[in-house]
Amino acid sequence: MNARSDESTRPAVRPGDRPRHRSTGEHDSAKRVTFTVAAVATSLLLLVTAAGLGWFLLSSDGPASELTSGVEEAEDPTAGSEPSDDSPAPEGVLSDPGSGVAYELPDGGWERLGDDEVPQEYSSYVVLGSVDDPDAFIVTGSQRFDGTESLEETGLRLASDAVGTFVGEGEVPEVAPSGTEEVDGHPAFGASVGAPTGDGPYGRLVVVEMDASHGAFALGLNTDGGDEASADVDTALDSVGVL
């Protein structure tokens, strides 16, 4: 994938179109375990994006910001923003009206959980492997904005602090912008944590500014799926588009 567009804006993605970026470069107990892992990973990677668009998440040093599923509160800015096209998404594309984004679902064992299985922090949830001990997962959701820090001074600082917390005693994986600056005409910021090859965890995040007050995110994390799962995460995150 990694298809790029030189246009500053483009029409909203419709089912059947391939989302593109503009880039510079059950088991109740089982589900609880999986959701806990995802929540920790989301805390890590969303901190990376706080600066790029002036958003803060899960940080005592900055303004409060909330993760929402896009449907749980009446005042949620995503309410009523679902696409008007009711056509089904093409096979292999995960379309999430709750957040307003879509991406290409990787082949080879990835499974989308039912809406009643997705925790309120997210609006879609896909796992590779078992639900109780996934090799990798991809989630999408909505993000409210509140903050004024810039990308350079805030994002890397918060990311560094969060990565240290996430990995604990071991070697701290590298945190870096992924190069994503725009998704379908919307300002966006992407980040990666760790290396896509090797034994350590690897994560990707894309956050899209939907309007001045809220955005949408897609997060993928490979915890134990090997290089192939990391490649799947890259494939999905590189294909994120706006509905």
Buried (B, 14 or more C-beta within 10 A) or exposed (E): BEEBBEEEEBEBBBBEBBBBBBBEEEEEEBBEBBBEBBBEBBBBBBBBBBBBBBBBBBBEEBBEBBBBBBBEEEEBBBBEBBBEBEEEBBEEBBBBBBBBBBBBBBEEBBBBBEEEBBBEBBBBBBBBBBBBEBBBBBBBBBBBBBBEBEBEEBBBBBBEBBBEEBBEEEEBBEBBBBBBBBBBBBBBBBBBBBBBEEEBBBBBBBBBBBEEEBBBBBBBBBBEBBBBBBBBBBBBBBBBBBB
